[in-house]
Amino acid sequence: MFVKSFVLGLIVVGGSSWAQSPASARFDVASFKPVQGNGSLKALNGGPGTPDPGRISYASATLRQILAKAFGVESDQIAGPAWMDSEKYEVRATMPTSTSPEGFKIMLQGLLTERLGLAVHHEMRNLPVYVIARGKGSLKLVPSAALRTGDTAAPPDNLPQDPDGCPVLPAGIHGYDGRRNAQGIECDSYGGYTMPELAHTVAGLLKLGQGLRQPAHVVERTGLQGAFDFRLKFHLELVGPAMAAALPLDGTAGDPLGDNMSSLVRALDQVGLSLRKTTESLDTIVIDRVERVPVEN
């Protein structure tokens, strides 16, 4: 079974500067130190919304990665010194398991200010964006009973498949499940899905199809309220990190991102939605001051 889960978001922050977080919004215990040598990047684990909500463990992370976590933005929404992509840090911290995602960001921002003397301001800059909207064809999304009944059960394992190879979700499911065959044909079934959730999932699919190398801002402008049941069938060529580094991935036909994008466009068109790439002004975190070596723990 091929099950995907993406937690992808875009948070636009207003204002022209960031004020220091209140003293009460601090980690219980925190360690922030440089990684010696040129260590490889590792996963950023833990925090609210993960299986380990009471702690974070960043074994080898760049400043850009940590800032993206701290401000809830994609990596291209951060402007700063070139070394923020090369210097790596080990960050470990604990917090109450009840900490909210917003509270966690305030804590991490405060830690960066305390240990690296971080100061930033916000600017609106033009960046590539994918927009999901109503298409020209008839809408083929079925209003779902999942959220109306309050039943948010996750899809069970070993679901049966329809003749096209899509999992058949039981009634009342809020989530999605998918299958991918040997030819790279992906068939995903969605239950109780809202349009903002679909935008997040499409962002994850676009990133998965380009080796997670480039950000994918997806904005939902369908105007559709409520939750729906539907399925999407498309070709998805998985691009590993090595392949991503060797390819331009400029979104044109013939490269993996271009092929994946075209297939997603066709799949969304079949259910009455459209996906197009454009440029929009997005909030960008601009670093005014930051130290390279953190204050000792």
C-alpha positions in Angstrom: 0.0 0.0 0.0 1.2 3.4 -0.9 0.0 6.0 1.7 1.1 9.6 1.7 0.9 12.2 4.3 1.9 15.8 3.8 1.9 18.6 6.2 2.4 21.6 3.9 1.4 25.1 4.7 1.7 28.7 3.7 1.4 31.3 6.4 1.4 35.0 5.5 2.6 37.2 8.4 1.8 40.9 8.4 3.8 43.7 9.7 7.2 45.1 9.0 9.3 43.7 11.9 9.3 40.8 14.3 9.1 41.6 18.0 10.8 39.4 20.6 8.5 36.7 22.0 7.2 37.0 25.5 9.3 35.4 28.2 6.6 32.8 28.9 6.8 31.4 25.4 10.0 29.5 25.8 11.1 25.9 25.5 11.5 24.0 28.7 15.0 23.0 27.8 16.9 23.9 24.6 20.3 23.1 23.1 21.5 25.0 20.0 25.0 24.3 18.7 27.0 24.1 15.4 27.6 20.8 13.7 31.3 20.2 13.3 32.6 19.4 9.8 30.5 19.3 6.7 27.8 16.9 7.9 25.0 15.8 5.7 21.4 17.2 6.1 19.1 15.1 8.3 15.4 15.1 9.0 13.9 17.7 11.2 11.9 15.6 13.7 9.3 16.3 16.3 7.1 19.2 17.4 3.4 19.9 17.3 1.4 17.8 14.8 4.0 15.0 14.8 4.2 11.6 16.8 6.6 13.4 19.2 4.9 16.7 20.0 6.8 17.4 23.2 10.3 17.7 21.6 12.2 18.6 18.5 15.4 16.9 17.3 17.2 18.6 14.4 20.5 16.7 14.1 21.9 18.6 11.2 19.9 21.5 9.8 20.7 24.7 7.9 19.7 28.1 9.2 17.3 28.3 6.2 15.6 25.1 7.3 15.2 26.2 10.9 13.9 29.6 9.9 11.3 27.9 7.6 10.1 26.0 10.7 10.1 29.1 12.9 8.1 31.3 10.6 5.9 28.6 8.8 7.1 29.5 5.3 8.7 27.8 2.4 12.5 28.0 1.9 12.3 30.5 -1.0 10.5 32.9 1.4 13.7 33.5 3.3 16.4 36.0 2.2 19.7 36.2 4.0 23.4 35.5 3.9 24.7 32.7 1.6 26.1 30.7 4.5 22.6 30.0 5.8 22.5 27.1 3.2 25.9 25.7 4.2 26.4 26.1 8.0 24.6 23.4 9.9 23.3 23.3 13.5 22.0 20.7 16.0 18.9 21.9 17.7 17.2 19.9 20.5 14.4 21.3 22.7 11.5 20.1 24.8 8.1 21.7 25.4 4.7 20.8 26.8 2.9 18.3 24.6 -0.1 20.6 24.4 2.0 23.4 22.7 0.1 24.7 19.6 1.8 25.1 16.2 1.7 28.9 16.6 3.1 28.7 20.1 6.0 26.5 18.8 6.9 29.0 16.2 7.1 31.7 18.8 9.4 29.5 20.9 11.7 28.7 18.0 11.8 32.4 16.9 12.8 33.3 20.5 15.5 30.7 20.6 17.0 32.0 17.3 17.0 35.5 18.7 18.6 34.4 22.0 21.3 32.1 20.5 22.0 33.8 17.1 20.9 37.4 17.7 18.4 37.1 14.9 16.6 40.2 13.7 14.4 40.2 10.6 11.8 42.2 8.7 9.0 41.2 6.3 8.8 42.1 2.6 6.4 41.2 -0.1 8.2 39.6 -3.0 7.1 38.0 -6.3 7.4 34.2 -6.2 6.1 31.3 -8.4 2.7 30.0 -7.3 0.3 27.3 -8.4 -3.4 28.2 -8.3 -6.2 25.6 -7.9 -9.5 27.0 -9.2 -12.8 26.0 -10.9 -12.2 24.5 -14.3 -14.2 24.9 -17.5 -15.8 21.5 -17.3 -18.6 20.2 -15.0 -17.7 19.7 -11.3 -17.4 16.0 -10.5 -16.8 16.3 -6.7 -19.4 14.5 -4.6 -20.4 16.4 -1.4 -19.2 14.2 1.5 -21.0 13.1 4.7 -17.7 12.6 6.5 -17.5 16.0 8.2 -21.2 16.5 8.5 -21.5 13.4 10.7 -18.3 14.2 12.6 -16.7 10.9 11.6 -13.1 11.6 10.9 -11.8 8.0 10.8 -8.6 7.4 8.8 -8.6 5.0 5.9 -8.1 1.4 7.1 -5.4 -0.9 5.7 -6.0 -3.4 2.9 -8.8 -1.5 1.1 -10.4 -3.1 -1.9 -9.7 -1.5 -5.3 -12.0 -0.5 -8.1 -11.3 -1.6 -11.8 -9.0 1.4 -12.3 -6.9 0.4 -9.3 -8.1 3.2 -7.0 -8.7 2.3 -3.3 -12.4 2.2 -2.4 -12.9 4.3 0.7 -15.7 3.3 3.2 -18.4 6.0 3.7 -17.6 8.6 6.4 -13.8 8.6 5.9 -11.9 11.8 6.2 -8.5 11.4 4.5 -7.1 9.8 1.4 -5.3 6.6 0.3 -3.5 5.9 -2.9 -1.9 3.2 -5.1 0.9 3.5 -7.5 1.6 0.8 -10.0 4.9 -0.3 -11.7 4.3 2.1 -14.6 4.1 5.1 -12.3 0.3 5.5 -12.5 -1.0 6.9 -9.3 -4.7 6.5 -8.3 -5.8 8.3 -5.2 -9.2 8.3 -3.5 -10.2 11.2 -1.3 -12.9 11.2 1.4 -14.3 14.2 3.2 -11.6 16.4 1.6 -11.8 20.2 1.7 -10.3 22.3 -1.0 -7.6 23.8 1.3 -6.6 20.2 2.1 -6.4 19.4 -1.6 -4.1 22.4 -2.1 -1.8 21.1 0.6 -1.7 17.6 -0.9 -1.1 18.9 -4.4 1.9 20.9 -3.0 3.2 17.7 -1.6 2.8 15.8 -4.8 4.6 18.5 -6.8 7.5 18.5 -4.3 7.6 14.7 -4.3 7.8 14.8 -8.1 10.9 17.0 -8.1 12.9 15.3 -5.4 11.7 17.8 -2.7 14.3 20.2 -4.1 12.1 23.2 -4.8 9.2 24.8 -2.8 5.7 24.5 -4.2 3.3 27.2 -3.2 -0.3 26.1 -3.9 -3.1 28.6 -3.4 -6.7 27.4 -3.4 -9.2 29.7 -5.2 -12.1 27.4 -6.1 -14.7 29.2 -3.9 -16.0 25.7 -2.9 -17.0 25.3 0.7 -17.5 22.0 2.5 -16.0 18.6 2.0 -16.0 16.3 -1.0 -15.4 12.7 -2.1 -13.5 12.2 -5.4 -10.5 10.5 -6.9 -7.5 11.5 -9.0 -5.6 9.3 -11.5 -2.3 10.6 -12.9 1.3 9.7 -13.7 3.8 10.5 -11.0 7.5 9.9 -11.7 9.3 9.9 -8.3 12.4 12.0 -8.5 15.1 11.0 -6.0 17.6 13.6 -4.6 20.4 12.5 -6.9 18.2 12.8 -10.0 16.9 16.1 -8.8 20.4 17.5 -8.4 21.3 16.5 -11.9 18.2 17.9 -13.7 17.1 21.5 -14.3 13.5 20.7 -13.3 12.3 23.9 -14.9 8.7 22.7 -15.4 9.0 22.1 -19.2 7.8 19.0 -21.0 10.4 16.3 -21.0 11.7 16.8 -17.5 10.1 15.0 -14.5 8.4 18.1 -13.0 7.0 19.2 -16.3 5.5 15.7 -16.9 4.2 15.4 -13.4 2.7 18.9 -13.6 0.9 18.1 -16.9 -0.5 14.9 -15.6 -1.8 16.6 -12.4 -3.4 19.3 -14.6 -5.2 16.7 -16.6 -6.4 14.8 -13.5 -7.8 17.9 -11.9 -9.4 18.9 -15.1 -11.3 15.6 -15.1 -13.0 16.5 -11.8 -13.8 20.1 -12.9 -10.8 21.9 -11.4 -7.8 23.7 -12.9 -4.2 24.1 -11.9 -2.0 26.8 -13.4 1.3 28.3 -12.6 1.6 32.1 -12.1 3.5 34.7 -10.0 2.2 36.3 -6.9 3.5 38.6 -4.1 4.2 36.5 -1.0 5.5 37.4 2.5 9.3 37.0 2.7 11.4 36.9 5.8 14.5 39.1 5.3 17.4 38.7 7.7 18.7 42.0 9.0 21.2 40.5 11.5 22.3 37.0 12.5 25.4 35.6 14.1 27.1 32.6 12.5 28.2 31.1 15.9 25.5 30.6 18.5 25.8 31.7 22.1 26.8 28.7 24.2 24.0 26.6 25.7 
